[in-house]
Amino acid sequence: MKILAITTSSNICSVALLEDLNVLIEKHLSDSKTHSQKLMPLIDKILKEQNLSLNDIDLYACSNGPGSFTGVRIAVSTVKAFADVTNTSITSVSSLEGLAYNVNQSYLKKETDLVCSLIDAKNDNVYFGIFKKVGENDFEPLEDFKALNINELLNFLDEKYYSTPIIFVGDGAVCHKYNILSKLPKSIFVMEAFNGENSISIGKCGYYKFKKELYGDSNSITPLYLRKSQAERALDGEK
């Protein structure tokens, strides 16, 4: 099964082509201001280098957030259009889920079964998801994805998961590393290279979701924001 995986929810625009769990090719750019201009040429380049067209794709795996509101919409609208034209299935993957799968690429994959993905949401807020490893390389969420103040989150993790080491991943984990360690001293952190969102992890998560029949048509994918936009927060007097 050929999977075209896309993420534009952060400052990284990343596209990968996988054959089941095997990565055929991946390309990325790090400039959030040009995602709308760079995504289509990136997809076109990958397909041409593999001598493929959109009609050869069996599944689209797309990050639907949380993250940049504009970035999320770019990826979601792109795969919705592709799926409509080619009648191909889509599986939506949260940015938080994708980060959890980054751990499989790191040397920490056997350290503990718990992974906490954190995305910086500014002003000491984070988007978070906590996952448990199932099988060799798959994960399942243990809590609903939420946007929380970092101190509120750490109090929650301290109460519920204190006795178990947790691997932290994502730019939110980098921002709040010392706060995390002061509250949860058993915490483990991935190397810097594994904290960024990437389409390979989105594609691999998409593969496992497809096997669980968690996929649909273009109407099945919607952006996952978790909080108001910056403009909406400013209007309401929130940070």
FENUR-V855849 format. One record per residue. N is the residue number from 0. RES is the residue in one letter. PSI is psi in radians with two decimals (999 if undefined). OMEGA is omega in radians with two decimals (999 if undefined). Layout:
BEGIN
N,RES,PSI,OMEGA
N,RES,PSI,OMEGA
END
This chain:
BEGIN
0,M,2.19,3.13
1,K,2.22,-3.08
2,I,2.18,3.00
3,L,2.03,-3.06
4,A,2.39,-3.05
5,I,2.41,2.94
6,T,2.30,3.05
7,T,0.41,-3.04
8,S,-0.12,3.09
9,S,-2.84,3.08
10,N,-0.06,3.14
11,I,2.21,3.00
12,C,1.96,-2.99
13,S,2.35,3.12
14,V,2.34,3.11
15,A,2.64,3.03
16,L,2.18,-3.13
17,L,2.62,2.94
18,E,1.77,-2.93
19,D,-2.05,-3.14
20,L,0.02,-3.11
21,N,2.19,-3.11
22,V,2.11,3.10
23,L,-0.71,-3.12
24,I,2.58,3.06
25,E,2.44,3.06
26,K,2.58,3.14
27,H,2.75,3.07
28,L,2.58,-3.11
29,S,1.36,3.09
30,D,1.67,-3.03
31,S,-0.40,-3.09
32,K,-0.25,-3.08
33,T,0.25,-3.12
34,H,-0.75,-3.08
35,S,-0.50,3.12
36,Q,-0.49,-2.98
37,K,-0.36,-3.03
38,L,-0.89,-3.08
39,M,-0.82,3.07
40,P,-0.59,3.12
41,L,-0.77,3.09
42,I,-0.79,-3.13
43,D,-0.71,-3.13
44,K,-0.74,3.14
45,I,-0.80,-3.12
46,L,-0.74,-3.13
47,K,-0.69,3.14
48,E,-0.42,3.11
49,Q,0.10,-3.12
50,N,0.80,-3.12
51,L,2.91,3.01
52,S,3.05,3.11
53,L,-0.49,3.13
54,N,-0.25,3.12
55,D,-0.13,-3.10
56,I,2.32,-3.13
57,D,-0.40,-3.09
58,L,2.39,2.97
59,Y,2.27,3.04
60,A,2.09,-3.01
61,C,2.33,3.00
62,S,2.19,-3.13
63,N,0.30,3.09
64,G,-3.12,0.07
65,P,2.92,-3.14
66,G,-2.61,3.09
67,S,2.17,-3.11
68,F,-0.79,3.14
69,T,-0.76,-3.13
70,G,-0.76,3.12
71,V,-0.78,-3.11
72,R,-0.60,-3.13
73,I,-0.88,-3.12
74,A,-0.79,-3.09
75,V,-0.81,-3.12
76,S,-0.58,3.13
77,T,-0.87,-3.10
78,V,-0.52,3.07
79,K,-0.74,3.11
80,A,-0.77,3.11
81,F,-0.80,-3.09
82,A,-0.66,3.11
83,D,-0.75,-3.08
84,V,-0.68,-3.03
85,T,-0.04,-3.11
86,N,0.85,-3.09
87,T,2.59,-3.11
88,S,2.69,3.09
89,I,2.47,2.90
90,T,2.21,3.14
91,S,2.40,-3.09
92,V,2.14,3.07
93,S,2.55,3.03
94,S,-0.59,3.13
95,L,-0.69,3.07
96,E,-0.79,3.13
97,G,-0.74,3.12
98,L,-0.66,3.11
99,A,-0.69,-3.14
100,Y,-0.31,3.02
101,N,-0.54,-3.09
102,V,-0.54,3.12
103,N,-0.41,3.14
104,Q,-0.14,-3.10
105,S,2.97,-3.14
106,Y,-0.03,-3.08
107,L,0.03,-2.94
108,K,-0.38,-3.11
109,K,0.12,-3.08
110,E,-0.69,-3.10
111,T,2.82,3.14
112,D,-0.09,-3.08
113,L,2.32,3.10
114,V,2.32,3.08
115,C,2.06,3.09
116,S,2.29,3.13
117,L,2.23,3.06
118,I,2.23,-3.12
119,D,2.20,3.10
120,A,0.28,3.06
121,K,2.77,3.11
122,N,0.72,3.12
123,D,0.40,3.04
124,N,2.64,3.11
125,V,2.65,2.85
126,Y,2.35,-3.11
127,F,2.66,2.98
128,G,2.49,3.08
129,I,2.37,-2.96
130,F,2.67,3.03
131,K,2.38,3.12
132,K,2.36,3.05
133,V,2.28,-3.06
134,G,-2.68,-3.07
135,E,-0.73,-2.99
136,N,0.15,-3.09
137,D,2.81,3.13
138,F,2.67,3.00
139,E,2.45,-3.13
140,P,2.48,3.10
141,L,-0.33,-3.13
142,E,2.79,3.02
143,D,2.54,3.06
144,F,2.38,-3.06
145,K,2.85,2.92
146,A,2.13,-3.08
147,L,2.75,2.92
148,N,2.47,-3.05
149,I,-0.65,-3.13
150,N,-0.68,3.07
151,E,-0.74,3.13
152,L,-0.79,-3.10
153,L,-0.62,3.06
154,N,-0.71,3.12
155,F,-0.82,-3.14
156,L,-0.64,3.12
157,D,-0.72,-3.12
158,E,-0.65,-2.98
159,K,-0.51,-3.00
160,Y,0.31,-3.01
161,Y,-0.67,-3.03
162,S,-0.16,-3.07
163,T,2.24,3.06
164,P,2.50,3.13
165,I,2.35,2.99
166,I,2.20,3.10
167,F,2.43,-3.10
168,V,2.58,3.10
169,G,2.85,-3.10
170,D,-0.42,3.05
171,G,-0.57,3.09
172,A,-0.61,3.11
173,V,-0.81,-3.10
174,C,-0.63,-2.98
175,H,0.43,-3.06
176,K,-0.80,-3.05
177,Y,-0.61,3.03
178,N,-0.72,-3.14
179,I,-0.81,-3.10
180,L,-0.58,-3.14
181,S,-0.51,-3.13
182,K,-0.64,-3.08
183,L,1.41,-3.01
184,P,-0.28,3.12
185,K,0.06,-3.06
186,S,2.59,3.13
187,I,2.51,-3.10
188,F,2.42,3.11
189,V,2.84,3.06
190,M,2.74,-3.05
191,E,-0.66,-3.06
192,A,-0.32,-3.06
193,F,0.15,-3.10
194,N,-0.18,-3.12
195,G,2.63,3.09
196,E,2.44,3.13
197,N,2.66,-3.04
198,S,-0.39,3.11
199,I,-0.83,3.11
200,S,-0.65,3.08
201,I,-0.75,3.14
202,G,-0.72,-3.13
203,K,-0.69,3.05
204,C,-0.71,3.10
205,G,-0.65,3.11
206,Y,-0.82,-3.13
207,Y,-0.62,3.10
208,K,-0.68,3.12
209,F,-0.73,3.13
210,K,-0.45,3.09
211,K,0.11,-3.13
212,E,0.58,3.09
213,L,1.24,-3.14
214,Y,3.00,-3.13
215,G,-2.84,3.13
216,D,-2.88,-3.06
217,S,-0.40,3.14
218,N,-0.13,-3.04
219,S,-0.19,-3.07
220,I,2.25,3.08
221,T,2.67,3.12
222,P,2.50,3.07
223,L,1.82,-3.04
224,Y,-0.71,3.13
225,L,-0.37,3.08
226,R,2.95,3.14
227,K,2.77,3.05
228,S,2.88,3.14
229,Q,-0.70,3.13
230,A,-0.71,3.14
231,E,-0.71,3.13
232,R,-0.72,3.12
233,A,-0.71,3.12
234,L,-0.61,-3.12
235,D,0.04,3.13
236,G,0.46,-3.13
237,E,2.80,3.06
238,K,999,999
END
